Amino acid sequence: MFPWSPNRTNYVSEDGGTTWSAGSPSQLLDNTDFGCEGALVAVPLATRGMPTLYFSEPVGVNRTNLVLRCSHDGGKTWPSALPVNGDGPAAYSALVPLWSHRDSGSYRLLIMWEQYPNRGPPVSFLTQTVDVDWCLH
């Protein structure tokens, strides 16, 4: 719909979601002609400041190669990426930050994604936890 396709679209709210900006191009690319939902979550930093954003999406052909990306500047740039499931299938995903006192008061991310062989039933869901250390810089 937008002239910047295949880039995903950014929308920004400055008032807690009451109103939203017009769409603008993101650095993130949508990997297919028909699109695929991605998951986005904000994780607060130990010190005050802008939270780190984490985004998961498949980047391979036919919804494969789930990748986790991070942004330290509110989604303007996404400098780091972490492969999650190799070249396996991955469609819709979800992210949940998990606070861990055991890991010296840090966060881990729970990632859940839809996996289905040959784009048909049976659908299964896989989960994995990931430390956020790979994104800290």
C-alpha positions as CSV (number, residue, x, y, z in Angstrom):
1,M,0.0,0.0,0.0
2,F,2.9,2.4,0.6
3,P,5.5,3.5,-1.9
4,W,8.3,2.2,0.4
5,S,7.4,-1.5,0.1
6,P,8.9,-3.9,0.9
7,N,9.9,-1.9,4.0
8,R,7.6,-2.3,7.0
9,T,5.7,0.9,8.1
10,N,6.4,2.8,11.4
11,Y,3.6,4.5,13.3
12,V,4.5,6.6,16.3
13,S,2.3,7.8,19.3
14,E,3.4,10.6,21.6
15,D,0.4,10.3,23.8
16,G,0.2,6.7,25.0
17,G,-1.7,5.5,21.9
18,T,-4.5,8.0,21.7
19,T,-3.3,9.3,18.4
20,W,-0.8,8.0,15.9
21,S,1.5,9.6,13.3
22,A,1.1,9.0,9.6
23,G,3.0,6.0,8.3
24,S,6.7,6.3,7.5
25,P,9.2,3.7,6.2
26,S,11.0,1.5,8.7
27,Q,14.5,-0.1,8.2
28,L,12.7,-3.5,8.7
29,L,11.8,-5.4,5.6
30,D,8.7,-7.5,5.1
31,N,10.1,-10.7,3.4
32,T,7.1,-11.8,1.4
33,D,4.5,-10.4,-1.1
34,F,1.7,-11.2,1.3
35,G,3.4,-10.1,4.5
36,C,3.7,-11.8,7.9
37,E,3.0,-10.6,11.4
38,G,6.0,-9.7,13.5
39,A,6.1,-9.3,17.3
40,L,7.3,-6.2,19.1
41,V,8.1,-5.7,22.8
42,A,9.8,-2.9,24.8
43,V,12.2,-4.0,27.6
44,P,13.1,-1.3,30.2
45,L,16.8,-0.7,30.9
46,A,18.3,-1.1,34.4
47,T,19.0,2.6,34.3
48,R,16.5,5.2,33.3
49,G,16.2,5.9,29.6
50,M,14.6,4.7,26.5
51,P,13.7,1.0,26.6
52,T,15.2,-1.5,24.1
53,L,12.8,-2.6,21.5
54,Y,12.9,-6.3,20.3
55,F,11.2,-7.4,17.1
56,S,10.8,-11.0,15.8
57,E,10.0,-11.9,12.2
58,P,10.7,-14.6,9.6
59,V,13.2,-13.3,7.1
60,G,13.5,-16.4,4.8
61,V,11.4,-17.3,1.8
62,N,8.0,-18.8,2.6
63,R,8.2,-17.7,6.3
64,T,11.4,-19.4,7.4
65,N,14.4,-18.2,9.4
66,L,13.0,-16.5,12.5
67,V,15.2,-13.6,13.5
68,L,15.2,-11.4,16.6
69,R,16.2,-7.8,16.1
70,C,16.8,-5.0,18.6
71,S,16.7,-1.2,18.6
72,H,18.1,1.3,21.2
73,D,16.6,4.4,19.6
74,G,12.9,3.8,19.6
75,G,12.9,1.8,16.3
76,K,14.7,4.2,14.1
77,T,17.6,1.7,13.6
78,W,17.8,-2.0,14.1
79,P,21.6,-2.7,14.2
80,S,21.7,-6.2,15.7
81,A,20.0,-9.4,14.7
82,L,20.0,-12.9,16.3
83,P,18.9,-16.0,14.3
84,V,16.4,-18.0,16.4
85,N,15.6,-21.2,14.5
86,G,18.0,-21.6,11.7
87,D,16.3,-22.2,8.4
88,G,13.2,-23.8,9.9
89,P,9.6,-22.7,9.3
90,A,8.4,-19.7,11.4
91,A,5.2,-17.8,10.9
92,Y,3.4,-15.6,13.5
93,S,5.4,-15.0,16.6
94,A,5.0,-13.5,20.1
95,L,7.5,-12.0,22.5
96,V,7.3,-11.7,26.3
97,P,10.0,-10.2,28.5
98,L,10.8,-12.3,31.6
99,W,12.4,-10.7,34.7
100,S,15.0,-13.0,36.2
101,H,16.2,-12.4,39.8
102,R,18.3,-15.6,39.5
103,D,20.3,-14.1,36.6
104,S,21.4,-11.1,38.7
105,G,18.3,-9.0,37.9
106,S,18.3,-9.1,34.1
107,Y,15.7,-9.9,31.4
108,R,15.3,-12.8,29.1
109,L,12.9,-13.0,26.2
110,L,10.4,-15.7,25.7
111,I,9.8,-16.2,22.0
112,M,6.9,-18.3,20.7
113,W,6.3,-18.9,17.0
114,E,4.0,-20.9,14.8
115,Q,5.6,-23.7,12.9
116,Y,3.9,-25.8,10.3
117,P,5.4,-28.2,7.7
118,N,4.7,-27.5,4.1
119,R,2.4,-24.6,4.9
120,G,-0.4,-27.0,6.1
121,P,-1.7,-28.8,9.2
122,P,-0.8,-29.9,11.7
123,V,0.2,-26.5,13.2
124,S,2.6,-26.6,16.1
125,F,4.1,-23.9,18.3
126,L,7.6,-23.7,19.5
127,T,9.1,-21.6,22.3
128,Q,12.6,-20.6,23.3
129,T,14.1,-18.2,25.8
130,V,16.9,-15.9,24.8
131,D,19.2,-13.7,27.0
132,V,19.2,-10.0,26.0
133,D,23.0,-9.7,26.4
134,W,23.6,-10.1,22.6
135,C,21.9,-6.7,22.1
136,L,23.6,-4.7,24.8
137,H,26.2,-2.4,23.4
